[in-house]
Amino acid sequence: MTVFHLSPRGSDRAAGTATRPWATLAGARDHLRRLRASGRVAGPVTVEVHAGTYPVTAPVQFTDADSAVTFAAAGGAKPVFDGGEVLTGWKVGQRNGRTEWTLDLPEVPLGRRHFRSLFVNGRRAPRARLPKFSPDREGGQRVFRVGEMLEPEKTGLGDGRDTFKPRPGDVDPRWTSLPEAEFVVMHYWIEERLPKPALNPRTGWVSFARRSAFCYYESHPLPDGTRLHARYYIDNLFEALTEPGEWYLSRETGRLYYLPRPGETPENTTIVAPRVHSFVRAIGTVFGEVGERIDLHGTRHVRGLEFKGLTFRHGDWYSPLAERHLPSHDSLEGQDLPIGGSPQAAIAVPGALLFRAARDCRVEDCTIEHVGLYALEFGPGCRDCAAVGNLLHDLGAGGIRAGGAELDGLGDRRTGRLTLTDNHIHHIGRVFHQGIGVLLANAADCLVAHNHIHDTCYTGISLGWTWGYRDTVATHNRIEHNLIHDIGAGLLSDMGGIYTLGVQPGTVIRGNHLHHIWSHDYGGWGVYLDEGTAHVLVEHNLVHDTKDAPFNIHYGRENVVRFNLLARGKRAMVSVGRIEPGHYSANFLGNILIGPSESLYRSGYQGNIASGALVANGNCLWSPGGRLPPSLNPETCLKGEPRTVGWAAWRRAGHDLTSVVANPRVTEGRKTWRIAATSPALKVGFKPWDWSGCGPRPRSRR
């Protein structure tokens, strides 16, 4: 293997040797292209990246001409590719009785520069906003609510609008910076960023340059039929610059404002503004995507491009147009304005490191931090690629997103056989709150294992993309041994620790530890099988301390749920959203259910829970004190069905006939829960599992 060298003290005019290293990633790429074209280099190449900081001023583009190259940290080195610029020259002054730092950036009013992120002493600083929202349990409660909406009788998800009326006093007509602000609406399972607000001071209505995807309600109707209006906050508002740590950049004047925290001075404070959104774009050539004519299946893939032991830091964000990402959400298309956000999982937001039409590419032991997009993306046409052992944190959207063409798409754009293991992903959704820890949208034969995911604003792991029972390409994925906790932060609804969507034969969710999952309204579930999930095996998972049920299925068919330990679901132990006649949603066998909980089994919004959605048997059920809570049907659609179903009535309906109500003798530990050898659960079929190995493994055991 041929070895070259990269150093921040090198030169892109050098030879790339240990004594005369190259200086930049783009320079190394260009030299290797020339060396290969001339025949002086053939076969795999390693570029040793030496310690230091490498400024990044533009994304580095890789094509199939850059295959079989590994950029790896030199022994003991921790090289950093930094997309930010340290800002200096601050002026210290006073405004409204507060210390204020200002810096004039002449390129901003000329339209040559703009940024939406600022990092102060290694921490993401919030833009000036009202109320003082932050993406966590406490700050998420500081929000406004929509006052009035046009045509409130239109309640369909696709009935979004570009106008609503704030409540009196929430928006001040004297705010001169309002046109540069964004209204961030949070409802259902998404956030939406509505730019360029325009207030009509006579009527009090505000209109935007983009429309919302969904109607301006919070979520589905309450039991009494009423509906709350959506929450929102106003981001990037100069008049809201009041609290230490906040900042504001005026596009009109180019003046940057920062309110220092106690103890901060220009001398002891490092303030960084990003210059790029992404760092690496490795994209092959696929039929129909470029002007060049190639064979339908003649894709020229990026092959064997690897990054190991590198840090990518300081990237900005933007609001991408979402319509081209809506193959199965066509009810949101066909209006005259683009929508303000993704309709699910921040699917329109790309990765700061992006691979498309790639084979055998790998990102290993890297750190991606302080970026505004997803950290890493394996997009359409990626196969046999891997992300292993990476630290991904402080992310605008999510950690890893992957997926390609749907069933009707070009085969060369399908994605699969990915290995996504041993990654630590945390503090995500800082900008796009619906970002996912690991998102598999239309991907097959993937392994997602031994990841540690926590402190999210939405779901931990999500797989599938098609609503309903249509066949999908999302099959034979394995979700195993992941540690997922502190999910949701109470910001959005309809979410879970692990989420599935659509028909997924061969998919297995096994041996994961999920806990402390909290939604805003409904849907803080542990394992959540959503619309049309079918043929999925869910086994040996430990799920506890959830707002809703540790296990939930919206509607589906022929799933198997067995040998799981489910505990302390606040509203239910197990729930089914829509109960469909003619088939069962799941075989529910050999599980342990431990309270306390408001209900045992619960129906979400349609059908009698006792009518046969679950085939439940061989389970061990227990609640403190020994008395099980009743099973419940929804208040919203009883139609002659009983509101409560007691244990005796549940068994008369044919459920849990071989199950036992008994203390399962479980001992809780920090890493695993253990079942005593004398547990009655073992007698009815429960098979024990050791969850202490969940989460990332030592490098020697991967």
C-alpha positions as CSV (number, residue, x, y, z in Angstrom):
1,M,0.0,0.0,0.0
2,T,1.3,3.5,-0.9
3,V,1.4,6.0,2.0
4,F,1.4,9.8,1.7
5,H,1.2,12.4,4.4
6,L,-0.9,15.4,5.3
7,S,0.0,18.2,7.8
8,P,-1.2,21.7,8.5
9,R,2.5,22.7,8.2
10,G,2.7,21.2,4.8
11,S,2.2,22.6,1.3
12,D,-0.1,21.5,-1.6
13,R,2.9,22.0,-3.9
14,A,4.9,19.4,-2.0
15,A,5.4,15.7,-2.8
16,G,3.2,14.4,0.0
17,T,6.1,12.6,1.7
18,A,6.7,12.5,5.5
19,T,9.2,15.3,5.2
20,R,7.3,17.3,2.5
21,P,3.6,16.6,3.4
22,W,0.5,18.1,1.7
23,A,-1.5,20.7,3.5
24,T,-5.2,20.2,2.7
25,L,-7.7,17.5,2.1
26,A,-8.6,18.9,-1.4
27,G,-4.9,19.2,-2.2
28,A,-4.3,15.6,-1.3
29,R,-7.3,14.6,-3.5
30,D,-6.0,16.6,-6.5
31,H,-2.4,15.2,-6.2
32,L,-3.7,11.6,-6.0
33,R,-5.8,12.1,-9.1
34,R,-2.8,13.3,-11.1
35,L,-0.6,10.5,-9.8
36,R,-3.1,7.9,-10.7
37,A,-3.8,9.4,-14.1
38,S,0.0,9.3,-14.9
39,G,0.3,5.7,-13.7
40,R,2.7,6.6,-10.9
41,V,0.3,5.3,-8.3
42,A,-2.0,2.2,-8.5
43,G,-4.0,0.4,-5.9
44,P,-5.1,1.4,-2.4
45,V,-3.5,4.6,-0.9
46,T,-3.3,5.7,2.7
47,V,-2.9,9.4,3.6
48,E,-1.6,9.8,7.2
49,V,-3.2,12.9,8.7
50,H,-0.9,14.5,11.2
51,A,-1.9,16.4,14.3
52,G,-3.1,20.0,14.0
53,T,-6.1,22.0,12.8
54,Y,-7.0,22.1,9.1
55,P,-9.2,25.0,8.1
56,V,-12.1,24.1,5.8
57,T,-13.6,26.9,3.7
58,A,-15.6,24.8,1.3
59,P,-16.8,21.2,1.1
60,V,-14.3,18.8,-0.4
61,Q,-15.9,16.9,-3.4
62,F,-14.9,13.3,-4.1
63,T,-15.9,11.2,-7.1
64,D,-15.2,7.7,-8.4
65,A,-11.8,9.1,-9.4
66,D,-11.0,9.2,-5.7
67,S,-11.6,5.6,-4.8
68,A,-9.5,3.3,-2.7
69,V,-8.1,6.1,-0.4
70,T,-8.0,6.1,3.4
71,F,-7.5,9.3,5.3
72,A,-6.4,8.1,8.7
73,A,-5.0,9.9,11.7
74,A,-1.3,9.3,12.2
75,G,-0.4,7.4,15.3
76,G,-1.3,9.3,18.4
77,A,-2.6,12.3,16.4
78,K,-6.0,13.9,16.8
79,P,-6.3,16.1,13.6
80,V,-9.2,18.5,13.4
81,F,-10.9,19.7,10.2
82,D,-12.4,23.0,11.3
83,G,-15.1,24.7,9.3
84,G,-15.2,27.7,11.5
85,E,-13.4,31.0,11.8
86,V,-12.3,32.5,15.2
87,L,-13.8,36.0,15.3
88,T,-11.6,38.7,16.9
89,G,-11.7,42.5,17.2
90,W,-14.8,42.7,19.5
91,K,-15.8,46.1,20.8
92,V,-17.1,46.1,24.4
93,G,-20.0,48.5,25.2
94,Q,-23.3,48.8,27.1
95,R,-26.9,48.7,25.9
96,N,-30.0,48.7,28.0
97,G,-27.8,48.3,31.1
98,R,-26.1,45.1,29.8
99,T,-22.6,44.5,28.6
100,E,-22.6,43.9,24.9
101,W,-19.9,42.9,22.4
102,T,-20.1,44.0,18.8
103,L,-18.2,43.1,15.7
104,D,-18.7,44.6,12.2
105,L,-18.5,42.1,9.3
106,P,-18.5,44.0,6.0
107,E,-19.1,41.0,3.8
108,V,-22.5,40.3,5.4
109,P,-24.5,43.3,4.0
110,L,-22.8,42.7,0.6
111,G,-24.4,39.2,0.6
112,R,-21.1,37.4,0.5
113,R,-21.4,35.9,3.9
114,H,-24.0,34.9,6.5
115,F,-24.2,32.3,9.3
116,R,-26.9,31.0,11.5
117,S,-24.7,29.3,14.2
118,L,-22.2,30.7,16.7
119,F,-20.0,28.6,19.0
120,V,-18.6,30.2,22.2
121,N,-15.9,28.4,24.2
122,G,-16.9,25.1,22.6
123,R,-20.7,25.6,23.2
124,R,-23.5,26.3,20.8
125,A,-24.8,29.8,21.6
126,P,-28.6,30.4,21.1
127,R,-29.7,33.1,18.7
128,A,-31.8,35.8,20.3
129,R,-35.4,34.4,20.6
130,L,-38.7,34.8,22.3
131,P,-39.7,33.1,24.5
132,K,-36.4,31.7,25.8
133,F,-36.8,28.3,24.3
134,S,-34.1,25.6,24.5
135,P,-34.3,22.0,23.2
136,D,-34.6,20.3,26.6
137,R,-37.2,19.4,29.1
138,E,-37.1,22.8,30.9
139,G,-36.5,25.1,28.0
140,G,-39.1,23.3,25.8
141,Q,-41.9,24.7,28.0
142,R,-41.0,28.3,27.1
143,V,-43.1,28.7,24.0
144,F,-46.0,30.7,22.5
145,R,-49.2,29.2,21.1
146,V,-50.9,30.0,17.8
147,G,-53.8,32.3,18.5
148,E,-56.1,32.0,15.5
149,M,-55.9,30.2,12.1
150,L,-57.5,30.5,8.8
151,E,-60.3,27.9,8.2
152,P,-59.9,26.2,11.5
153,E,-62.4,23.5,10.3
154,K,-59.6,22.1,8.0
155,T,-57.9,19.7,10.3
156,G,-56.1,17.4,7.8
157,L,-52.4,17.0,8.2
158,G,-51.8,18.5,4.8
159,D,-53.9,21.6,5.5
160,G,-50.9,23.8,6.2
161,R,-51.0,27.6,5.7
162,D,-48.6,30.5,5.4
163,T,-50.5,32.6,7.8
164,F,-51.7,32.6,11.4
165,K,-52.6,35.1,14.1
166,P,-50.5,35.2,17.3
167,R,-52.1,35.7,20.6
168,P,-52.4,39.4,21.8
169,G,-49.1,40.7,23.0
170,D,-46.9,37.9,21.7
171,V,-45.7,39.9,18.6
172,D,-45.0,43.6,18.8
173,P,-45.5,45.7,15.6
174,R,-42.6,47.9,16.7
175,W,-40.0,45.1,16.2
176,T,-38.0,46.3,13.2
177,S,-36.0,43.1,13.0
178,L,-39.1,40.9,12.5
179,P,-38.6,40.3,8.8
180,E,-35.3,38.6,9.5
181,A,-36.8,36.3,12.2
182,E,-38.1,32.8,11.8
183,F,-41.2,31.3,13.5
184,V,-40.4,27.8,14.6
185,V,-43.7,25.9,15.0
186,M,-43.7,22.6,16.9
187,H,-46.6,20.3,16.6
188,Y,-47.5,16.6,15.9
189,W,-44.1,15.0,15.3
190,I,-42.3,17.8,13.5
191,E,-40.9,21.3,13.8
192,E,-41.3,23.8,10.9
193,R,-39.2,26.9,10.3
194,L,-41.3,29.7,8.7
195,P,-39.1,32.5,7.4
196,K,-39.6,36.2,6.5
197,P,-42.6,36.9,8.8
198,A,-44.7,39.9,7.8
199,L,-47.1,41.4,10.4
200,N,-50.2,43.2,9.4
201,P,-50.4,45.7,12.2
202,R,-54.1,46.5,11.4
203,T,-55.3,42.9,11.6
204,G,-52.6,41.2,13.7
205,W,-52.1,38.3,11.3
206,V,-48.6,37.2,10.4
207,S,-47.7,35.7,7.0
208,F,-44.5,33.9,5.9
209,A,-42.5,33.1,2.8
210,R,-43.1,29.4,3.4
211,R,-46.2,27.5,4.5
212,S,-46.5,24.9,7.2
213,A,-46.7,21.3,6.1
214,F,-49.4,20.5,8.7
215,C,-52.3,22.4,10.1
216,Y,-51.6,24.7,13.0
217,Y,-53.1,22.3,15.7
218,E,-51.0,20.7,18.3
219,S,-52.0,17.2,17.5
220,H,-55.2,15.1,17.5
221,P,-58.4,16.0,19.4
222,L,-58.6,15.7,23.1
223,P,-61.3,13.3,24.5
224,D,-63.8,16.2,24.7
225,G,-63.2,17.0,21.0
226,T,-61.3,20.2,21.5
227,R,-57.9,20.7,19.9
228,L,-55.0,22.8,21.2
229,H,-53.2,25.1,18.9
230,A,-49.5,24.5,18.0
231,R,-46.6,25.9,20.0
232,Y,-43.9,28.1,18.5
233,Y,-41.0,30.4,19.3
234,I,-39.5,33.3,17.4
235,D,-35.9,32.7,16.5
236,N,-33.3,35.4,15.4
237,L,-35.1,38.5,16.8
238,F,-32.9,41.5,17.7
239,E,-35.4,42.8,20.1
240,A,-35.1,39.5,22.1
241,L,-31.4,40.0,22.6
242,T,-31.6,40.2,26.4
243,E,-29.9,37.2,28.1
244,P,-26.2,36.4,28.5
245,G,-25.0,33.9,26.0
246,E,-27.3,35.1,23.2
247,W,-26.3,36.6,19.9
248,Y,-27.7,38.3,16.8
249,L,-26.3,39.0,13.3
250,S,-27.9,41.9,11.3
251,R,-27.9,41.1,7.6
252,E,-28.6,44.7,6.8
253,T,-25.7,46.3,8.7
254,G,-23.4,43.3,9.1
255,R,-23.1,43.9,12.8
256,L,-22.7,40.9,15.1
257,Y,-23.9,41.2,18.7
258,Y,-23.1,39.0,21.6
259,L,-24.1,39.2,25.3
260,P,-21.3,37.7,27.3
261,R,-21.9,35.2,30.1
262,P,-20.5,36.1,33.6
263,G,-16.8,35.9,33.7
264,E,-16.3,36.0,29.9
265,T,-14.0,38.6,28.4
266,P,-12.7,39.0,24.8
267,E,-9.4,37.7,26.1
268,N,-10.6,34.4,27.6
269,T,-13.4,33.7,25.1
270,T,-13.1,32.0,21.8
271,I,-16.0,32.7,19.4
272,V,-16.3,30.7,16.2
273,A,-18.5,31.3,13.2
274,P,-18.9,28.5,10.7
275,R,-18.0,29.0,7.0
276,V,-19.4,25.8,5.6
277,H,-22.5,23.6,6.0
278,S,-20.7,20.3,5.1
279,F,-17.2,19.0,4.9
280,V,-17.2,16.0,2.6
281,R,-19.4,15.2,-0.4
282,A,-18.5,11.8,-1.9
283,I,-20.8,11.3,-4.8
284,G,-20.7,8.7,-7.7
285,T,-22.2,9.2,-11.1
286,V,-25.7,7.7,-11.6
287,F,-27.8,7.5,-14.7
288,G,-30.2,10.4,-15.0
289,E,-28.5,12.6,-12.4
290,V,-25.9,14.4,-14.6
291,G,-25.9,15.6,-18.2
292,E,-23.4,13.0,-19.2
293,R,-24.9,9.9,-20.8
294,I,-24.1,6.7,-19.0
295,D,-25.6,3.2,-19.1
296,L,-28.7,2.7,-16.9
297,H,-26.8,0.3,-14.7
298,G,-23.3,1.8,-15.4
299,T,-23.1,3.7,-12.1
300,R,-19.5,4.9,-11.4
301,H,-19.3,4.4,-7.7
302,V,-17.0,6.0,-5.2
303,R,-15.3,2.9,-3.8
304,G,-13.2,2.3,-0.7
305,L,-13.0,5.9,0.5
306,E,-12.4,5.9,4.2
307,F,-11.9,8.4,7.0
308,K,-10.5,7.2,10.3
309,G,-9.7,9.0,13.6
310,L,-10.5,12.5,12.3
311,T,-12.6,15.3,13.8
312,F,-14.9,17.5,11.8
313,R,-16.0,20.6,13.7
314,H,-18.0,23.8,13.2
315,G,-20.6,23.5,10.5
316,D,-23.7,25.7,9.9
317,W,-27.2,24.9,8.9
318,Y,-29.8,26.0,6.3
319,S,-33.4,25.2,5.7
320,P,-33.6,22.8,2.7
321,L,-36.6,22.6,0.5
322,A,-38.5,19.4,1.5
323,E,-40.8,18.7,-1.5
324,R,-38.4,16.4,-3.4
325,H,-38.2,14.2,-0.3
326,L,-41.9,13.4,-0.2
327,P,-42.4,10.3,-2.3
328,S,-45.0,8.9,0.1
329,H,-46.3,12.2,1.5
330,D,-47.8,13.5,-1.7
331,S,-50.8,15.1,0.1
332,L,-48.4,17.9,1.1
333,E,-47.5,18.7,-2.5
334,G,-49.3,20.9,-5.1
335,Q,-49.5,24.2,-3.3
336,D,-47.9,27.5,-4.3
337,L,-45.3,27.8,-1.6
338,P,-42.7,25.4,-0.3
339,I,-43.2,23.9,3.1
340,G,-41.2,25.1,6.1
341,G,-39.8,21.8,7.2
342,S,-39.6,18.1,6.7
343,P,-42.9,16.1,7.2
344,Q,-41.0,13.4,9.2
345,A,-37.5,12.7,10.7
346,A,-35.9,15.9,9.2
347,I,-35.6,13.8,6.0
348,A,-34.7,16.8,3.9
349,V,-31.7,17.7,5.9
350,P,-28.4,16.2,4.5
351,G,-25.3,15.1,6.2
352,A,-22.2,17.1,7.0
353,L,-20.3,14.1,5.6
354,L,-22.3,12.8,2.7
355,F,-21.9,9.7,0.6
356,R,-24.1,8.8,-2.5
357,A,-23.6,6.1,-5.0
358,A,-20.8,4.7,-2.8
359,R,-19.5,1.2,-2.2
360,D,-17.3,0.0,0.7
361,C,-16.8,3.4,2.1
362,R,-16.2,3.8,5.9
363,V,-16.1,6.5,8.6
364,E,-14.5,5.1,11.7
365,D,-13.5,6.5,15.1
366,C,-14.2,10.0,13.9
367,T,-15.8,12.9,15.8
368,I,-18.4,15.1,14.1
369,E,-19.4,17.9,16.4
370,H,-20.9,21.4,16.5
371,V,-22.6,21.1,13.1
372,G,-26.0,22.2,11.9
373,L,-27.1,19.3,9.7
374,Y,-27.2,15.5,10.2
375,A,-23.6,14.4,11.0
376,L,-23.3,11.6,8.4
377,E,-25.4,10.4,5.5
378,F,-25.2,7.3,3.4
379,G,-27.7,8.3,0.7
380,P,-29.1,6.8,-2.5
381,G,-27.0,4.0,-4.0
382,C,-24.8,3.4,-1.0
383,R,-24.0,-0.2,-0.2
384,D,-21.5,-2.1,2.0
385,C,-20.6,1.1,3.8
386,A,-19.9,1.6,7.5
387,A,-20.0,4.1,10.3
388,V,-18.2,2.5,13.3
389,G,-17.0,3.9,16.6
390,N,-17.8,7.5,15.9
391,L,-18.7,10.3,18.4
392,L,-21.5,12.5,17.0
393,H,-22.8,15.2,19.2
394,D,-24.1,18.8,19.3
395,L,-25.9,18.3,16.0
396,G,-28.5,20.5,14.3
397,A,-30.5,17.5,13.0
398,G,-29.6,13.9,13.8
399,G,-26.7,11.5,13.9
400,I,-26.7,9.1,10.9
401,R,-29.3,9.1,8.1
402,A,-29.3,6.5,5.4
403,G,-31.7,5.5,2.6
404,G,-32.2,5.4,-1.1
405,A,-34.8,4.7,-3.8
406,E,-38.2,3.2,-2.9
407,L,-39.7,0.2,-4.6
408,D,-40.4,2.0,-7.8
409,G,-37.0,3.8,-8.0
410,L,-33.9,3.0,-10.0
411,G,-32.2,-0.1,-8.7
412,D,-28.8,1.6,-8.7
413,R,-30.1,4.2,-6.3
414,R,-31.1,1.6,-3.7
415,T,-29.2,1.6,-0.4
416,G,-28.4,-1.4,1.9
417,R,-25.9,-3.6,3.6
418,L,-24.7,-0.8,5.9
419,T,-22.9,-1.4,9.2
420,L,-23.7,1.3,11.7
421,T,-22.3,0.2,15.0
422,D,-20.6,1.4,18.3
423,N,-21.4,5.0,17.7
424,H,-22.0,7.5,20.5
425,I,-24.7,9.9,19.4
426,H,-26.0,12.6,21.8
427,H,-27.4,16.1,22.1
428,I,-29.0,16.1,18.7
429,G,-31.9,18.0,17.2
430,R,-30.5,21.3,18.4
431,V,-32.0,23.1,15.3
432,F,-34.2,20.6,13.5
433,H,-35.8,19.1,16.5
434,Q,-37.2,16.1,14.6
435,G,-33.7,14.8,13.8
436,I,-33.2,11.0,14.5
437,G,-30.2,9.3,16.2
438,V,-30.0,6.7,13.4
439,L,-32.5,7.0,10.5
440,L,-32.9,4.2,7.9
441,A,-35.3,5.3,5.3
442,N,-35.6,2.8,2.5
443,A,-32.6,0.7,3.4
444,A,-32.2,-3.1,3.5
445,D,-29.9,-5.6,5.1
446,C,-28.4,-3.1,7.5
447,L,-26.9,-3.7,11.0
448,V,-27.5,-1.0,13.6
449,A,-26.0,-2.3,16.8
450,H,-24.2,-1.3,20.0
451,N,-24.9,2.4,19.6
452,H,-25.4,4.7,22.5
453,I,-28.1,7.3,21.7
454,H,-29.3,9.9,24.2
455,D,-30.5,13.5,24.8
456,T,-32.6,13.8,21.7
457,C,-35.7,15.8,20.9
458,Y,-37.3,13.0,19.0
459,T,-36.9,9.3,18.1
460,G,-33.7,7.3,18.8
461,I,-33.7,4.8,15.9
462,S,-36.1,4.9,13.0
463,L,-36.5,2.5,10.1
464,G,-38.8,2.3,7.2
465,W,-40.5,5.0,5.2
466,T,-43.7,3.8,3.5
467,W,-47.1,4.2,5.3
468,G,-49.5,1.3,5.1
469,Y,-49.2,-2.2,3.7
470,R,-47.5,-1.5,0.4
471,D,-44.3,-3.6,-0.1
472,T,-41.1,-1.8,0.7
473,V,-37.4,-2.2,0.2
474,A,-36.8,-1.7,4.0
475,T,-36.3,-5.4,4.8
476,H,-34.0,-7.6,6.8
477,N,-32.5,-4.9,9.0
478,R,-31.1,-5.8,12.5
479,I,-31.4,-3.4,15.4
480,E,-29.5,-5.0,18.2
481,H,-27.8,-4.2,21.5
482,N,-28.3,-0.4,21.4
483,L,-28.5,1.7,24.5
484,I,-31.1,4.4,24.0
485,H,-32.3,6.8,26.8
486,D,-33.4,10.3,27.6
487,I,-35.3,10.5,24.3
488,G,-37.8,13.2,23.3
489,A,-37.4,15.9,26.1
490,G,-41.1,16.5,25.9
491,L,-40.8,18.6,22.7
492,L,-42.7,16.6,20.0
493,S,-45.3,13.9,19.9
494,D,-45.8,10.5,18.2
495,M,-42.2,9.2,18.8
496,G,-40.3,6.3,20.3
497,G,-37.0,4.9,21.3
498,I,-37.1,2.6,18.3
499,Y,-39.6,3.3,15.5
500,T,-40.7,1.3,12.5
501,L,-42.9,2.1,9.5
502,G,-44.3,-0.1,6.9
503,V,-43.9,-3.7,5.8
504,Q,-40.4,-5.0,6.8
505,P,-40.0,-8.8,6.5
506,G,-36.9,-10.1,8.1
507,T,-36.3,-7.1,10.4
508,V,-35.3,-7.9,13.9
509,I,-35.3,-5.6,17.0
510,R,-33.3,-7.5,19.6
511,G,-31.6,-7.0,22.9
512,N,-31.8,-3.3,23.2
513,H,-32.1,-1.3,26.4
514,L,-34.4,1.7,26.2
515,H,-35.5,4.0,29.0
516,H,-36.8,7.4,29.9
517,I,-38.7,8.4,26.8
518,W,-40.9,11.4,27.0
519,S,-43.1,13.0,24.4
520,H,-44.9,16.4,24.5
521,D,-48.5,15.1,24.1
522,Y,-49.1,11.5,23.0
523,G,-46.7,8.9,21.9
524,G,-43.8,8.6,24.2
525,W,-43.4,4.9,23.5
526,G,-40.4,2.6,23.8
527,V,-40.6,0.2,20.8
528,Y,-43.1,1.8,18.4
529,L,-44.4,-0.2,15.4
530,D,-46.2,2.4,13.3
531,E,-48.4,2.4,10.2
532,G,-48.5,-1.0,8.6
533,T,-45.5,-2.5,10.3
534,A,-45.5,-6.1,9.4
535,H,-43.4,-9.3,9.8
536,V,-41.0,-7.8,12.4
537,L,-39.5,-9.7,15.3
538,V,-39.2,-7.8,18.5
539,E,-37.5,-9.8,21.2
540,H,-35.3,-9.6,24.3
541,N,-35.6,-5.8,24.7
542,L,-35.6,-4.1,28.1
543,V,-37.8,-1.0,28.0
544,H,-38.8,1.0,31.0
545,D,-39.9,4.4,32.3
546,T,-41.8,5.8,29.3
547,K,-44.6,8.4,29.1
548,D,-46.8,6.0,27.2
549,A,-46.5,2.2,26.7
550,P,-43.0,0.6,26.6
551,F,-44.4,-1.3,23.6
552,N,-46.9,0.2,21.1
553,I,-48.2,-0.8,17.7
554,H,-50.3,1.6,15.7
555,Y,-51.6,-0.9,13.3
556,G,-49.9,-3.8,11.6
557,R,-50.0,-7.5,11.0
558,E,-48.1,-10.7,11.8
559,N,-45.4,-9.3,14.0
560,V,-43.9,-11.3,16.8
561,V,-43.2,-9.7,20.2
562,R,-41.6,-12.1,22.7
563,F,-39.3,-12.3,25.7
564,N,-39.2,-8.5,26.3
565,L,-39.1,-6.9,29.8
566,L,-41.5,-3.9,29.7
567,A,-41.8,-1.8,32.9
568,R,-43.3,1.4,34.2
569,G,-45.2,2.8,31.2
570,K,-47.0,5.7,32.7
571,R,-50.2,5.4,30.6
572,A,-50.1,1.8,29.6
573,M,-47.9,-1.3,29.6
574,V,-48.9,-2.2,26.0
575,S,-51.0,-0.3,23.5
576,V,-52.5,-0.7,20.1
577,G,-53.6,2.4,18.1
578,R,-56.0,1.1,15.5
579,I,-57.5,-2.4,15.8
580,E,-58.3,-3.8,12.4
581,P,-60.7,-6.7,11.8
582,G,-59.6,-9.8,9.9
583,H,-56.0,-10.1,11.2
584,Y,-53.9,-9.7,14.3
585,S,-51.3,-7.1,14.8
586,A,-48.8,-9.2,16.8
587,N,-48.2,-12.4,18.7
588,F,-47.4,-11.1,22.2
589,L,-45.8,-14.1,23.9
590,G,-43.5,-14.8,26.9
591,N,-43.0,-11.1,28.0
592,I,-42.7,-9.6,31.5
593,L,-44.9,-6.6,32.2
594,I,-44.2,-4.6,35.4
595,G,-46.2,-1.6,36.7
596,P,-47.2,0.7,38.0
597,S,-49.2,2.0,35.0
598,E,-52.6,3.6,34.4
599,S,-53.6,0.6,32.3
600,L,-52.6,-2.9,31.3
601,Y,-53.4,-3.0,27.5
602,R,-54.8,0.1,25.9
603,S,-56.5,0.9,22.6
604,G,-55.4,4.2,21.0
605,Y,-58.3,5.5,19.0
606,Q,-60.2,2.8,17.2
607,G,-61.6,-0.5,18.2
608,N,-62.0,-2.6,21.4
609,I,-58.7,-3.7,22.8
610,A,-60.2,-7.1,23.7
611,S,-61.4,-7.8,20.2
612,G,-58.2,-9.6,19.1
613,A,-55.5,-7.2,17.9
614,L,-53.0,-9.1,20.0
615,V,-52.5,-12.8,20.5
616,A,-51.3,-12.6,24.1
617,N,-50.2,-15.7,26.1
618,G,-47.4,-17.0,28.3
619,N,-46.7,-13.5,29.8
620,C,-45.9,-12.7,33.4
621,L,-47.7,-9.5,34.6
622,W,-47.2,-7.7,37.8
623,S,-48.1,-4.4,39.4
624,P,-46.9,-3.2,42.9
625,G,-49.5,-4.5,45.4
626,G,-50.4,-7.4,43.1
627,R,-53.5,-5.7,41.6
628,L,-53.4,-5.2,37.8
629,P,-54.8,-2.0,36.4
630,P,-57.6,-2.5,33.9
631,S,-57.2,-2.5,30.2
632,L,-58.7,0.6,28.5
633,N,-60.5,1.6,25.4
634,P,-60.5,5.2,24.1
635,E,-63.0,7.8,25.2
636,T,-63.1,9.2,21.8
637,C,-64.7,6.3,20.0
638,L,-66.4,3.9,22.4
639,K,-69.6,3.4,20.3
640,G,-71.0,0.9,22.7
641,E,-67.7,-0.7,23.6
642,P,-66.8,-0.8,27.3
643,R,-64.4,1.9,28.6
644,T,-62.6,-0.5,30.9
645,V,-61.8,-4.2,30.5
646,G,-60.9,-5.9,33.7
647,W,-58.6,-8.9,34.0
648,A,-61.4,-11.4,34.2
649,A,-63.1,-9.9,31.1
650,W,-59.8,-9.8,29.3
651,R,-59.3,-13.5,29.9
652,R,-62.9,-14.3,28.9
653,A,-62.1,-12.7,25.6
654,G,-59.4,-15.4,25.1
655,H,-56.3,-13.4,26.1
656,D,-53.4,-14.4,28.4
657,L,-55.0,-17.7,29.3
658,T,-51.6,-19.3,30.0
659,S,-50.1,-16.1,31.5
660,V,-49.6,-15.5,35.2
661,V,-50.1,-12.6,37.5
662,A,-47.0,-12.9,39.8
663,N,-44.0,-11.0,41.0
664,P,-41.3,-11.8,38.4
665,R,-38.5,-11.3,40.9
666,V,-36.5,-8.8,38.9
667,T,-33.5,-7.1,40.3
668,E,-32.8,-3.7,38.7
669,G,-29.2,-2.7,37.9
670,R,-27.6,0.2,36.2
671,K,-26.6,-1.7,33.1
672,T,-28.9,-4.7,33.2
673,W,-31.9,-6.2,35.0
674,R,-31.6,-9.7,36.2
675,I,-34.4,-12.3,36.6
676,A,-34.1,-14.7,39.5
677,A,-33.8,-18.4,38.8
678,T,-37.0,-18.9,40.7
679,S,-39.0,-16.4,38.7
680,P,-42.5,-17.5,37.7
681,A,-41.9,-15.8,34.4
682,L,-39.5,-18.6,33.4
683,K,-42.2,-21.2,33.9
684,V,-44.5,-19.6,31.4
685,G,-41.8,-19.1,28.7
686,F,-39.8,-16.0,29.4
687,K,-36.1,-16.4,28.2
688,P,-33.6,-14.2,30.1
689,W,-31.2,-11.8,28.5
690,D,-28.1,-9.9,29.6
691,W,-28.3,-6.2,28.6
692,S,-25.0,-5.2,30.2
693,G,-23.4,-5.3,26.7
694,C,-25.7,-2.7,25.2
695,G,-24.0,0.3,23.8
696,P,-20.5,0.7,22.3
697,R,-17.9,-2.0,22.7
698,P,-14.2,-1.6,23.2
699,R,-12.4,-1.4,19.9
700,S,-10.9,-4.8,20.4
701,R,-14.4,-6.4,20.6
702,R,-16.1,-4.7,17.6
